[in-house]
Amino acid sequence: MSHKELATSFLKTAGSGQVQAAYEKYVAPRFIHHNQHFKGDRKSLLDAMEDAHRVSPNKSIDVKRVFEDGDFVITHSLVTRSDPKQAPIAVVHIFRFDGERVAELWDLGQELIRDSPNQNGPF
């Protein structure tokens, strides 16, 4: 499986609420991340992702674009939350792989404006 396929599978699995399974299958034991809201270790982000799923279950992740360069993969996705009052989010994930496991992760998100004046859209 290519790194692009691994990154997409990780996002789909974790995004469907199967966070523990996604970590077991795709994430390296010494994984680190750069999300500013949590400690940078593997367990902290796993716990945060599980909590997020409990608070907002059944969200969908639609990966719109995937770019690969060596051990790095960038995804550009639409995240739809279960509460229709919550705006969808455009998310960019940057993965660094060590073999077939995610070793490092960056994520950036932007809530989408319902009445954006930009005719080009976020994707």
Protein Blocks (a to p, Z undefined) as FASTA:
>chain_A
ZZklmmmmmmmmmmnopamlmmmmmmcfklccfbfkbcfbfklmmmmmmmmmmmmghiac
ddfbdcdehjbccdddddddfblkbccdddddddddehjacfbdcdddddddfklcblnb
jZZ
